[in-house]
Amino acid sequence: MARPSVEINSGSMADISFLLLTFFLLTSSIDTDLGILRKLPPPVPPDTDVPEINKRNVLNVLVNKYDQLMVSGKPTDINSLKQVAKDFLSNPTNSPDLSESKIIDIPNLGKVPVTKGIISLKNDRGTSYEMYIKVQDELTAAVNELRDQLSKEKFGVPFAKLTNVDYSDAISTAVPVAISEAEPENIGGK
């Protein structure tokens, strides 16, 4: 005599499989989008007078719709932008063509030169997003390298590895992020 076959209820197995599949899909495919990590300044009250800025203290960076880069009126390659920005902000040779500095007594650092330089970034409406991000990355890298350099000089470790908040605040004060971004417009270019 043949044994009757035992049927297994597979309804609950399908539910468990579906839940596991959903769990792995959700946890493995969530992309975390990061924006440009930059703290915006607070809004300026309308009755505030705008201070005069010496032309020497402004580095004009323009990107046209063809993704061509111009720095202070000269065509520049994206690969040299970081060094140009570092030289402008630090002005190691005290050149009259680069930004001025003022000596400030900062707690935990002592008297250090702090740049008066501002990087003015302006993009054409047709600038590609990739070029926009490359320019932002190069300018941010310039500031980060200057901060690392000062941090290593004063505290022996890179800026990102400082654990003392007072030390990192001192370095941030000594090497401020001074990037001004204008509203995109039609700049043109060849």
SVG drawing of the C-alpha trace seen along z (x, -y; Angstrom):
<svg xmlns="http://www.w3.org/2000/svg" viewBox="-3 -101 61 103">
<polyline fill="none" stroke="black" stroke-width="0.4" points="0.0,0.0 1.3,-3.4 1.8,-6.0 -0.2,-9.2 2.0,-12.2 2.1,-14.8 1.5,-18.3 3.5,-21.1 1.8,-24.5 4.2,-26.8 2.2,-30.0 4.1,-31.1 7.4,-30.3 6.5,-32.6 5.7,-35.4 9.1,-34.9 10.9,-34.9 9.2,-38.1 10.0,-39.8 13.7,-38.8 13.9,-39.9 12.4,-43.2 14.7,-43.7 17.8,-43.0 16.7,-45.2 16.0,-48.2 19.1,-47.9 21.5,-47.4 20.2,-49.9 19.6,-53.0 22.0,-55.6 23.0,-58.3 23.2,-61.6 25.6,-64.0 25.5,-67.7 28.3,-70.2 29.3,-70.4 29.5,-74.1 28.0,-76.2 26.1,-79.2 26.4,-82.5 23.4,-83.9 21.2,-86.4 22.5,-90.0 20.0,-92.5 18.7,-94.9 20.1,-98.0 23.7,-96.7 26.3,-98.6 28.3,-96.5 32.0,-96.9 34.3,-98.0 36.5,-95.1 39.8,-95.8 40.0,-94.3 43.3,-92.7 41.4,-90.5 39.0,-89.0 39.8,-86.0 37.3,-85.9 36.5,-82.4 34.2,-82.1 33.0,-79.0 31.2,-79.5 28.6,-77.2 31.4,-75.3 32.9,-74.4 35.9,-76.7 37.5,-78.1 38.8,-81.6 40.5,-82.8 41.2,-86.5 40.7,-87.1 43.1,-84.3 42.1,-80.9 43.0,-78.2 42.9,-74.5 40.8,-72.8 43.9,-70.8 45.7,-74.0 42.7,-75.7 43.5,-74.3 47.1,-75.6 46.0,-79.0 43.4,-79.3 45.9,-78.2 48.5,-80.7 45.9,-83.4 44.6,-82.7 48.0,-82.1 50.1,-84.6 53.3,-83.0 55.5,-85.5 53.5,-88.6 52.8,-89.5 50.8,-92.7 48.8,-90.8 47.5,-88.3 45.2,-88.7 46.2,-90.7 46.5,-89.3 46.0,-90.6 47.7,-89.3 45.1,-88.1 45.8,-86.7 43.8,-83.5 43.5,-81.4 45.5,-78.2 47.4,-79.4 48.8,-82.8 49.4,-85.5 48.8,-84.2 48.1,-85.8 44.5,-85.5 43.6,-86.2 41.3,-88.9 40.9,-87.0 37.5,-86.0 37.0,-83.6 34.1,-84.8 32.6,-82.0 30.3,-82.6 28.9,-80.0 27.1,-80.3 23.5,-78.9 24.8,-76.3 27.7,-75.1 27.6,-71.3 26.9,-69.9 30.1,-67.9 32.2,-71.0 30.4,-72.8 31.2,-70.0 34.8,-69.8 35.3,-73.6 33.7,-73.3 35.8,-70.3 39.0,-72.1 38.2,-75.2 37.2,-73.2 40.4,-71.1 42.5,-74.3 41.0,-75.5 41.3,-72.0 45.0,-71.7 45.7,-75.1 43.9,-74.0 45.9,-70.7 49.1,-72.5 48.5,-74.9 47.1,-72.1 50.2,-69.9 52.4,-72.9 50.7,-73.9 49.4,-70.6 51.2,-67.8 48.1,-66.2 45.9,-66.9 42.8,-69.2 40.4,-66.3 42.0,-64.3 41.8,-67.1 39.8,-65.9 39.9,-69.1 37.1,-71.3 38.9,-74.5 41.9,-73.5 39.6,-72.9 37.8,-76.1 41.1,-78.0 42.2,-76.5 38.8,-77.3 39.2,-80.9 42.7,-81.1 41.8,-79.6 38.2,-80.6 36.1,-79.3 35.6,-82.5 33.8,-81.4 31.1,-83.7 28.9,-82.2 26.9,-84.5 23.6,-83.8 24.3,-81.9 23.9,-83.9 24.8,-83.8 28.6,-84.5 29.3,-83.3 32.6,-82.1 34.1,-80.6"/>
</svg>
